[in-house]
Amino acid sequence: MRYRELGRTGWKVSEISFGAWAIGSAWGRVDDSDSLAALHRAIDLGVNFIDTADVYGMGHSERLIARLKKERRETIYVATKAGRRLSPHNADGYNRKNLSQFIEDSLRNLETDSLDLVQLHCPPTEVYYRPEVFGVLDDMVKEGKIRNYGVSVEKVEEALKAIEFSGVQTIQIIFNMFRSRPAELLFPEAQRRRVGILARVPLASGLLSGKMNLHTSFEKDDHRNFNRHGEMFDVGETFSGVDFETGLAAVEELRQLVPSSATLAQLALRWILMFDAVTCAIPGAKRTSQVEDNTQAADLPPLTDVQMAKTQEIYDTHIRKLVHQRW
């Protein structure tokens, strides 16, 4: 495992880290013993950064991570998120009272006195035009409730606005072979301001694993079943906003670029690491085998110019018109 600096935090975090949405909710059946085994295996393999949220199983994911930290001596940085528990989820809900309650709940779930990193959880665009929201987070840093804060965003526009606030340490944004727009303008600006980039949905909800086909089915409580058209939350969270059948066609072409010693998932993760602005990719995992497959991506050699050019060609042909200007 290799490590990269996370913005101005002073931390060096694993290039391949652990996304903990799947062990909390909305990804079908999951067993806590399997989830804990996956978390432990990740730490065994050098992962030192875990991304979660208070809404993942309504605290369940955070509580599992607290159990993990009790059983390990290694330094483990935990990023959580706040805001999606609001109902209705609107800009006015991002106020001092609600944010303070969310932070207190996460402190209790994670069994800690101070949260390593708190991210606003894909708030409405209007929030990024309200300095008072970021003032609340600044106050929480001064109080010692949180050490650092950042934002998880849907749109490049939101990310660019967020990094105008000096306290924002990190941007979490969807970035993968099917969602490459952040590299165009956001990445250079984030590097200039020394803001860390956390690449979420790195495998496009599993599409880029290469393990799906037209007959793949998903359980009722899996967002890949119930949110394909944005019924519950932003459609970009599911398959990166790409039509399933179109994505499968693009995957078939991407398979031709995979070395014999690797998987498509590993190639897709290594593609993300080709961008220096990215601090880490945070693929999810529910089982140890998924963790092992994901972390091996860090050991792959850099993609060749030919592979990178072909990836761009596939994106331009199949994907660009569907997603590029939308987010």
C-alpha positions as CSV (number, residue, x, y, z in Angstrom):
1,M,0.0,0.0,0.0
2,R,1.1,3.5,-0.8
3,Y,0.0,6.7,1.0
4,R,-0.8,10.2,-0.1
5,E,-1.1,13.5,1.8
6,L,-4.7,14.4,2.6
7,G,-4.9,18.1,1.9
8,R,-3.6,20.3,4.7
9,T,-4.5,17.8,7.5
10,G,-1.0,16.5,7.9
11,W,-2.3,12.9,7.4
12,K,-1.0,10.4,4.9
13,V,-3.8,8.1,4.0
14,S,-3.9,4.8,2.0
15,E,-4.4,5.3,-1.8
16,I,-7.1,2.6,-1.6
17,S,-9.3,3.2,1.4
18,F,-12.6,1.7,2.7
19,G,-16.0,3.0,1.9
20,A,-18.5,1.9,4.6
21,W,-21.9,2.6,3.0
22,A,-22.4,-1.1,2.1
23,I,-21.8,-2.3,5.6
24,G,-24.5,0.0,6.9
25,S,-27.4,-0.1,4.5
26,A,-28.9,0.1,0.9
27,W,-26.6,-2.6,-0.7
28,G,-28.7,-5.7,0.0
29,R,-28.1,-8.2,2.7
30,V,-25.1,-7.8,4.9
31,D,-23.8,-9.7,7.9
32,D,-22.0,-7.9,10.7
33,S,-19.4,-10.6,11.2
34,D,-18.6,-10.4,7.5
35,S,-18.4,-6.6,7.7
36,L,-16.1,-6.7,10.7
37,A,-13.9,-9.3,9.0
38,A,-13.7,-7.1,5.9
39,L,-12.8,-4.1,8.0
40,H,-10.0,-6.0,9.8
41,R,-8.7,-7.4,6.5
42,A,-8.5,-3.8,5.2
43,I,-6.4,-2.7,8.1
44,D,-4.2,-5.9,7.7
45,L,-3.5,-4.8,4.1
46,G,-2.5,-1.2,5.0
47,V,-5.8,0.7,4.7
48,N,-5.8,3.5,7.3
49,F,-8.8,5.6,6.2
50,I,-12.5,4.7,6.4
51,D,-15.3,6.8,5.1
52,T,-18.8,6.4,6.6
53,A,-21.9,8.5,7.4
54,D,-24.4,8.8,10.2
55,V,-27.2,7.8,7.8
56,Y,-25.6,4.5,6.7
57,G,-27.9,2.2,8.7
58,M,-28.7,5.2,10.9
59,G,-25.5,4.9,12.8
60,H,-24.9,1.2,12.3
61,S,-21.9,1.7,10.1
62,E,-20.3,4.1,12.5
63,R,-20.9,1.7,15.4
64,L,-19.2,-1.1,13.5
65,I,-16.2,1.1,12.9
66,A,-16.1,1.9,16.7
67,R,-15.8,-1.8,17.4
68,L,-13.0,-2.2,14.9
69,K,-11.0,0.7,16.4
70,K,-11.3,-1.0,19.9
71,E,-9.7,-4.1,18.5
72,R,-6.8,-2.5,16.6
73,R,-3.8,-0.5,17.6
74,E,-3.0,1.0,14.2
75,T,-3.8,4.7,13.5
76,I,-7.1,4.7,11.6
77,Y,-8.6,7.9,10.3
78,V,-12.4,7.9,10.2
79,A,-14.4,10.4,8.0
80,T,-18.1,10.6,8.6
81,K,-20.8,12.8,7.1
82,A,-23.8,14.8,8.4
83,G,-26.9,16.2,6.9
84,R,-28.8,13.5,5.0
85,R,-30.9,12.7,8.1
86,L,-32.7,15.9,7.5
87,S,-36.4,15.5,6.5
88,P,-37.0,17.5,4.4
89,H,-33.5,17.7,3.2
90,N,-33.2,21.4,2.5
91,A,-30.7,24.2,3.0
92,D,-32.4,25.7,6.0
93,G,-31.9,22.4,7.9
94,Y,-28.1,23.0,7.8
95,N,-28.2,25.1,10.9
96,R,-26.3,25.2,14.2
97,K,-28.9,23.2,16.1
98,N,-29.2,20.4,13.7
99,L,-25.5,20.1,12.8
100,S,-24.6,20.1,16.5
101,Q,-27.0,17.2,17.1
102,F,-25.7,15.3,14.2
103,I,-22.1,15.7,15.5
104,E,-23.1,14.6,19.0
105,D,-24.7,11.5,17.6
106,S,-21.7,10.6,15.5
107,L,-19.4,11.2,18.5
108,R,-21.5,8.7,20.5
109,N,-21.7,6.1,17.7
110,L,-17.9,6.3,17.1
111,E,-17.2,6.3,20.8
112,T,-14.8,9.2,20.6
113,D,-14.4,12.8,21.9
114,S,-13.5,14.3,18.6
115,L,-14.3,13.3,15.0
116,D,-11.3,13.1,12.6
117,L,-13.2,14.5,9.6
118,V,-16.8,15.6,9.2
119,Q,-18.2,16.1,5.7
120,L,-21.5,17.8,4.8
121,H,-23.4,15.1,3.1
122,C,-24.4,16.2,-0.4
123,P,-26.3,19.2,0.8
124,P,-28.5,21.3,-1.6
125,T,-26.4,23.7,-3.8
126,E,-27.7,26.7,-1.9
127,V,-25.8,25.6,1.2
128,Y,-22.5,26.4,-0.5
129,Y,-23.6,30.0,-0.8
130,R,-24.2,30.3,3.0
131,P,-21.0,31.2,4.8
132,E,-22.8,30.8,8.1
133,V,-22.9,27.1,7.7
134,F,-19.2,26.8,7.4
135,G,-18.9,29.2,10.3
136,V,-20.7,26.6,12.4
137,L,-18.1,24.0,11.4
138,D,-15.3,26.4,12.2
139,D,-16.7,26.8,15.7
140,M,-16.9,23.1,16.1
141,V,-13.2,22.8,15.2
142,K,-12.4,25.4,17.8
143,E,-14.5,23.5,20.4
144,G,-12.6,20.3,19.6
145,K,-15.7,18.4,18.6
146,I,-14.2,17.9,15.1
147,R,-10.6,18.0,13.9
148,N,-11.2,18.8,10.2
149,Y,-14.2,19.2,7.9
150,G,-15.0,18.9,4.2
151,V,-17.9,18.3,1.9
152,S,-19.3,15.5,-0.1
153,V,-20.8,16.9,-3.3
154,E,-22.9,15.9,-6.3
155,K,-21.7,18.6,-8.7
156,V,-18.3,20.1,-9.8
157,E,-20.0,23.5,-9.3
158,E,-20.6,22.7,-5.6
159,A,-17.0,21.5,-5.1
160,L,-15.5,24.7,-6.7
161,K,-17.7,26.9,-4.5
162,A,-16.9,24.9,-1.3
163,I,-13.1,25.2,-1.6
164,E,-13.5,29.0,-1.5
165,F,-14.0,28.5,2.2
166,S,-10.6,28.3,3.9
167,G,-11.7,25.7,6.4
168,V,-12.6,23.1,3.8
169,Q,-9.9,20.4,3.9
170,T,-11.5,17.8,1.6
171,I,-13.8,17.3,-1.3
172,Q,-15.5,13.9,-1.8
173,I,-16.9,13.6,-5.3
174,I,-17.9,10.9,-7.7
175,F,-14.8,10.2,-9.9
176,N,-14.3,7.1,-12.0
177,M,-14.0,5.9,-15.6
178,F,-17.6,6.9,-16.2
179,R,-17.4,10.3,-14.4
180,S,-14.2,12.1,-15.4
181,R,-15.3,15.7,-15.5
182,P,-13.8,16.6,-12.0
183,A,-10.3,16.3,-13.5
184,E,-10.8,19.2,-15.9
185,L,-11.2,22.2,-13.6
186,L,-11.7,21.0,-10.1
187,F,-8.5,19.0,-9.7
188,P,-6.0,21.7,-10.6
189,E,-7.9,24.2,-8.3
190,A,-8.0,21.7,-5.5
191,Q,-4.2,21.1,-5.8
192,R,-3.6,24.8,-5.8
193,R,-5.5,25.2,-2.6
194,R,-4.1,22.0,-1.1
195,V,-7.5,20.4,-0.7
196,G,-7.7,16.6,-0.6
197,I,-9.9,14.7,-3.1
198,L,-11.7,11.6,-2.0
199,A,-12.9,9.6,-5.1
200,R,-16.3,8.1,-4.2
201,V,-18.3,5.6,-6.2
202,P,-15.0,4.5,-7.8
203,L,-16.5,1.4,-9.4
204,A,-19.8,3.0,-10.5
205,S,-21.8,1.0,-8.1
206,G,-20.2,-2.2,-9.2
207,L,-20.6,-1.7,-13.0
208,L,-16.9,-1.3,-13.3
209,S,-16.2,-4.6,-11.5
210,G,-17.0,-6.4,-14.7
211,K,-19.2,-8.9,-12.8
212,M,-22.6,-7.7,-14.0
213,N,-24.7,-8.5,-17.1
214,L,-28.2,-7.9,-18.4
215,H,-29.5,-10.6,-16.2
216,T,-28.0,-9.4,-12.9
217,S,-30.7,-8.7,-10.3
218,F,-30.5,-6.7,-7.1
219,E,-32.3,-7.1,-3.8
220,K,-35.3,-4.9,-2.9
221,D,-33.2,-2.9,-0.4
222,D,-30.3,-2.4,-2.8
223,H,-30.2,1.1,-4.3
224,R,-29.2,-0.4,-7.6
225,N,-32.8,-1.7,-7.7
226,F,-34.8,1.1,-6.1
227,N,-32.9,4.2,-7.3
228,R,-32.1,3.6,-10.9
229,H,-34.0,6.7,-12.0
230,G,-33.3,8.8,-8.9
231,E,-36.5,7.8,-7.0
232,M,-34.9,8.1,-3.5
233,F,-31.8,10.3,-4.0
234,D,-29.7,11.7,-6.8
235,V,-29.6,9.3,-9.7
236,G,-25.8,10.0,-10.0
237,E,-25.3,7.9,-6.9
238,T,-26.4,4.7,-8.7
239,F,-24.2,3.5,-11.5
240,S,-22.8,7.0,-11.6
241,G,-25.9,8.1,-13.4
242,V,-25.2,5.9,-16.4
243,D,-27.9,3.9,-18.0
244,F,-27.3,0.2,-17.0
245,E,-27.3,-1.2,-20.5
246,T,-25.1,1.5,-21.9
247,G,-22.7,1.0,-19.0
248,L,-22.5,-2.7,-19.7
249,A,-21.6,-2.0,-23.4
250,A,-18.8,0.3,-22.3
251,V,-17.6,-2.3,-19.8
252,E,-17.2,-4.9,-22.6
253,E,-14.8,-2.5,-24.4
254,L,-12.9,-1.7,-21.2
255,R,-12.3,-5.5,-20.7
256,Q,-9.9,-5.4,-23.6
257,L,-7.6,-3.1,-21.6
258,V,-7.3,-5.4,-18.5
259,P,-3.9,-7.1,-18.1
260,S,-4.1,-10.9,-17.6
261,S,-2.9,-10.5,-14.0
262,A,-5.6,-8.0,-13.0
263,T,-9.3,-7.6,-12.8
264,L,-11.4,-4.8,-14.4
265,A,-12.1,-3.5,-10.9
266,Q,-8.4,-3.2,-10.2
267,L,-7.8,-1.4,-13.5
268,A,-10.6,1.0,-12.8
269,L,-9.2,1.8,-9.3
270,R,-5.7,2.2,-10.7
271,W,-7.0,4.6,-13.4
272,I,-8.2,6.8,-10.6
273,L,-4.8,6.8,-9.0
274,M,-3.3,8.1,-12.2
275,F,-4.5,11.6,-11.2
276,D,-2.2,13.2,-8.7
277,A,-4.9,15.4,-7.3
278,V,-6.7,12.4,-5.9
279,T,-5.8,11.5,-2.4
280,C,-7.6,8.1,-2.3
281,A,-10.3,6.0,-3.8
282,I,-12.9,4.7,-1.4
283,P,-14.5,1.5,-2.8
284,G,-17.0,-0.2,-0.7
285,A,-16.7,-3.8,0.5
286,K,-18.9,-6.2,2.5
287,R,-16.5,-9.2,2.3
288,T,-12.8,-9.9,2.8
289,S,-12.5,-11.0,-0.8
290,Q,-13.7,-7.6,-2.1
291,V,-11.2,-5.9,0.2
292,E,-8.4,-8.0,-1.1
293,D,-9.4,-7.4,-4.7
294,N,-9.6,-3.6,-4.2
295,T,-6.4,-3.1,-2.3
296,Q,-4.4,-5.0,-4.9
297,A,-5.1,-2.2,-7.3
298,A,-2.5,-0.1,-5.6
299,D,0.2,-2.6,-6.7
300,L,-0.6,-2.4,-10.4
301,P,1.8,-0.5,-12.6
302,P,0.7,2.9,-14.0
303,L,-1.6,2.6,-17.0
304,T,0.1,3.2,-20.3
305,D,-0.6,6.1,-22.6
306,V,-2.5,3.7,-24.9
307,Q,-4.7,2.5,-22.1
308,M,-5.5,6.0,-20.9
309,A,-6.3,7.1,-24.5
310,K,-8.5,4.2,-25.1
311,T,-10.4,4.8,-21.8
312,Q,-11.0,8.3,-22.9
313,E,-12.3,7.1,-26.3
314,I,-14.7,4.7,-24.7
315,Y,-16.0,7.5,-22.4
316,D,-16.4,9.9,-25.2
317,T,-18.3,7.4,-27.3
318,H,-20.6,5.9,-24.8
319,I,-20.8,7.9,-21.6
320,R,-20.0,11.6,-22.1
321,K,-23.4,12.7,-23.5
322,L,-25.2,11.1,-20.6
323,V,-23.3,12.5,-17.6
324,H,-20.5,15.0,-18.5
325,Q,-22.5,18.3,-18.2
326,R,-25.1,17.0,-15.7
327,W,-22.8,16.9,-12.7
